[in-house]
């Protein structure tokens, strides 16, 4: 156990900071990096000023809080924009798509098939087999409306009548 007492406190803080930085790459999230920076700064300050252990702990806690709250303020004001904001919103991705009523929508509720999946759906009364457009979602339920195709407005060729 003599090796434990021979470790310089500054190098212990630096090693702790590097371990936290390594864990940040393995564990999802962005919280350990701020603690790693605080540990590295504590190691550097301890190396220069040779603080005692109680003051080192107070310094680490203080630097951790400063780092975390500064990062929250900076990244809270300038959030990172996603190139795909609907990545984790499967139902949100279905808005605008078409589907087919699998189980008749009665009293506002039924089931709709979209792609290879069936979803609970809400909308006006519709019989099974009706084509629908997905206009929104609420929780795990799709909100649908009947798919209305353009009505014949004189675009069909005129019928020829013999006679």
CORVEN-V923909 format. One record per backbone hydrogen bond with DSSP energy under -0.5 kcal/mol. NH is the residue of the N-H (numbers start at 1). CO is the residue of the C=O. E is the energy in kcal/mol with one decimal. If there is no record, write none. Layout:
# CORVEN-V923909
nh & co & e
NH & CO & E
NH & CO & E
This chain:
# CORVEN-V923909
nh & co & e
4 & 1 & -0.6
5 & 1 & -1.0
6 & 2 & -1.2
7 & 3 & -0.6
7 & 4 & -0.5
12 & 8 & -1.8
13 & 9 & -2.2
14 & 10 & -2.1
15 & 11 & -2.6
16 & 12 & -2.4
17 & 13 & -2.5
18 & 14 & -2.2
19 & 15 & -2.4
20 & 16 & -2.4
21 & 17 & -2.3
22 & 18 & -2.3
23 & 19 & -2.5
24 & 20 & -1.8
25 & 21 & -0.9
25 & 22 & -0.6
26 & 22 & -0.8
27 & 23 & -3.5
34 & 31 & -0.6
35 & 31 & -1.1
36 & 32 & -2.5
37 & 33 & -2.3
38 & 34 & -1.9
39 & 35 & -2.4
40 & 36 & -2.6
41 & 37 & -2.4
42 & 38 & -2.5
43 & 39 & -2.4
44 & 40 & -2.2
45 & 41 & -2.7
46 & 42 & -2.5
47 & 43 & -1.9
48 & 44 & -1.6
49 & 45 & -3.1
50 & 46 & -1.9
56 & 52 & -2.0
57 & 53 & -2.3
58 & 54 & -2.1
59 & 55 & -2.5
60 & 56 & -2.7
61 & 57 & -2.5
62 & 58 & -2.6
63 & 59 & -2.9
64 & 60 & -2.4
65 & 61 & -2.4
66 & 62 & -2.4
67 & 63 & -2.6
68 & 64 & -2.8
69 & 65 & -2.5
70 & 66 & -2.2
71 & 67 & -2.3
72 & 68 & -2.5
73 & 69 & -1.9
74 & 70 & -2.6
75 & 71 & -3.0
76 & 72 & -1.7
77 & 73 & -1.5
78 & 74 & -1.3
81 & 79 & -0.5
87 & 84 & -1.8
89 & 86 & -1.5
90 & 88 & -0.6
93 & 89 & -1.7
94 & 90 & -0.7
94 & 91 & -0.8
95 & 91 & -0.6
95 & 92 & -0.8
96 & 134 & -3.3
97 & 94 & -2.5
99 & 132 & -2.3
100 & 113 & -2.4
101 & 130 & -2.5
102 & 111 & -2.1
103 & 111 & -1.8
105 & 126 & -1.9
106 & 104 & -0.9
106 & 109 & -2.2
109 & 106 & -1.7
110 & 121 & -2.2
111 & 103 & -1.8
112 & 119 & -2.8
113 & 100 & -3.5
114 & 112 & -0.5
114 & 117 & -2.8
117 & 114 & -1.7
119 & 112 & -3.1
121 & 110 & -2.8
122 & 142 & -2.7
123 & 108 & -1.2
126 & 105 & -1.5
129 & 101 & -3.1
130 & 127 & -1.6
132 & 99 & -2.5
133 & 145 & -2.8
134 & 97 & -2.8
135 & 133 & -0.6
135 & 143 & -2.7
136 & 143 & -1.3
138 & 141 & -2.9
141 & 138 & -1.7
142 & 120 & -2.8
143 & 136 & -2.8
144 & 122 & -2.8
144 & 142 & -0.6
145 & 133 & -2.0
147 & 131 & -2.4
148 & 146 & -0.8
149 & 147 & -0.6
153 & 151 & -0.6
161 & 159 & -0.6
162 & 160 & -0.5
163 & 161 & -0.9
